[in-house]
Amino acid sequence: MARGVPGAVTLTLRVLPRAAKPGLSVEADGSLKVRLRSPPVDGAANTELVEALAAAFGLPRRAVSIVGGAHSRTKRVTLDGIDAVTVAAVIARIGHG
């Protein structure tokens, strides 16, 4: 689920740490799922999540921030410097890829 804020978009997504094959996918309900190699220890999975989202959306790492659920598998993440239309296009591309 994506929510637009002036100059930023907030996403709610699901994270799967310690995944054998890292990557992003779109679930049947349209939600974003991020598989990470890192374990959820000492912030390693959160760091990898920020890097994965920055790469997927073409943003610098500093533009991606976890605003909710830092210790949960369901997280809210804000992407600064991107609009909701661009985010929707990237998610659609992930869903079809």
Residue pairs with C-beta under 8 A, 6 or more apart in sequence:
1 11
1 12
1 30
1 31
2 9
2 10
2 11
2 84
2 87
2 88
2 91
3 9
3 10
3 11
3 84
4 83
4 84
5 78
7 80
7 81
8 78
8 79
8 80
8 81
8 82
9 78
9 79
9 82
9 83
9 84
9 87
10 67
10 76
10 77
10 78
10 79
11 32
11 76
11 77
11 78
11 79
11 87
12 31
12 74
12 75
12 76
13 31
13 32
13 33
13 34
13 74
13 75
13 77
14 27
14 31
14 32
14 33
14 34
14 73
14 74
14 75
15 33
15 34
15 36
15 45
15 49
15 73
15 74
15 75
16 33
16 34
16 35
16 36
16 73
17 36
17 38
17 39
17 40
17 45
17 73
18 36
18 37
18 38
18 39
18 40
19 35
19 36
19 37
21 35
22 35
22 36
22 37
22 48
22 52
23 34
23 35
24 32
24 33
24 34
24 35
24 52
24 56
24 94
25 32
25 33
25 35
25 94
25 95
26 32
26 33
26 91
26 94
26 95
27 33
32 91
32 94
34 49
34 52
34 53
36 45
36 48
36 49
36 52
37 48
38 44
38 45
38 47
38 48
39 45
40 46
40 71
46 66
46 70
49 66
49 75
49 77
50 61
50 64
50 65
50 66
51 61
53 59
53 64
53 77
53 79
54 60
54 61
54 63
54 64
56 90
56 94
57 64
57 79
57 82
57 86
57 87
57 90
59 79
59 80
59 81
59 82
63 79
63 80
63 81
63 82
64 77
64 78
64 79
64 80
65 77
65 78
65 80
66 75
66 76
66 77
67 76
67 77
67 78
68 75
68 76
69 75
69 76
79 87
